[in-house]
């Protein structure tokens, strides 16, 4: 029992000494839109990240704001494509489980 508690204490101490790092570069949001945390690593791919996020709801991404600086965000909205008719595309929802 003592060996287990010492091992847990060492593991907890080791993980608490690690520096905080922000490696996540995906989008956060819902079917209406969202944000992407800005970093130089996404300077050329934020449009693709937003498009992949909106594609989950069969929508296209519209970039609304880009603020290039640490702590800032890229904002986007998810909209139906031009000419989209929900009545004609009803069969697509049924095949893919709805949304």
C-alpha positions in Angstrom: 0.0 0.0 0.0 2.8 2.4 0.8 4.6 1.7 -2.5 1.4 2.4 -4.4 0.9 5.8 -2.7 4.5 6.8 -3.2 4.2 5.9 -6.9 1.1 8.0 -7.2 2.7 10.9 -5.5 5.7 10.8 -7.8 3.5 10.6 -10.8 1.4 13.5 -9.7 4.5 15.6 -8.9 6.0 14.8 -12.3 2.9 15.9 -14.2 2.4 19.1 -12.2 5.9 20.3 -13.1 5.3 20.1 -16.8 4.8 23.5 -18.6 1.5 24.4 -20.0 1.5 24.2 -23.8 -1.2 25.1 -26.3 -1.0 22.5 -29.1 -4.7 22.4 -30.0 -5.4 24.2 -33.3 -8.9 23.0 -34.1 -12.1 25.0 -34.3 -14.5 25.4 -31.4 -18.1 26.1 -32.1 -21.4 24.6 -33.3 -23.5 24.5 -36.5 -23.8 28.3 -36.5 -20.1 29.0 -36.5 -17.1 29.2 -34.2 -13.6 30.4 -33.5 -10.1 29.2 -34.1 -7.3 30.3 -31.8 -4.7 32.2 -33.8 -1.1 31.0 -34.1 1.5 31.3 -36.9 1.1 27.6 -37.6 -2.4 28.1 -38.9 -1.7 31.2 -41.0 -2.3 29.3 -44.2 -4.8 26.6 -43.1 -7.4 28.4 -41.0 -9.8 28.4 -44.0 -9.4 24.6 -44.3 -10.0 24.1 -40.5 -13.2 26.2 -40.7 -14.4 24.4 -43.8 -13.8 21.0 -42.1 -15.8 22.2 -39.1 -18.8 23.4 -41.1 -18.8 20.3 -43.3 -20.1 18.3 -40.4 -23.4 20.0 -40.9 -23.3 20.2 -44.8 -22.5 23.9 -44.6 -19.8 26.1 -46.0 -17.6 28.3 -43.9 -17.6 32.1 -44.1 -14.6 33.8 -42.4 -15.9 36.9 -40.5 -12.7 38.1 -38.8 -9.0 37.4 -38.6 -6.9 38.9 -35.9 -3.3 38.0 -36.2 -1.8 37.9 -32.7 -1.4 35.5 -29.9 -4.5 35.4 -27.8 -6.7 36.4 -30.7 -9.1 34.4 -32.8 -10.3 33.7 -36.3 -14.1 34.0 -36.4 -16.3 32.2 -38.9 -19.9 31.4 -39.6 -21.4 28.2 -41.1 -24.0 28.8 -43.7 -25.9 26.7 -46.2 -24.4 26.9 -49.7 -26.1 29.2 -52.2 -29.0 27.4 -53.9 -29.4 24.9 -51.1 -33.0 23.6 -50.9 -33.8 21.6 -47.7 -36.8 20.0 -49.4 -34.8 18.7 -52.3 -31.9 17.6 -50.1 -34.1 15.8 -47.5 -32.9 12.4 -48.7 -29.3 13.4 -47.7 -30.3 14.0 -44.1 -32.0 10.6 -44.0 -29.0 8.8 -45.3 -26.5 10.5 -43.0 -28.6 10.3 -39.8 -30.0 13.8 -39.9 -28.5 16.8 -38.2 
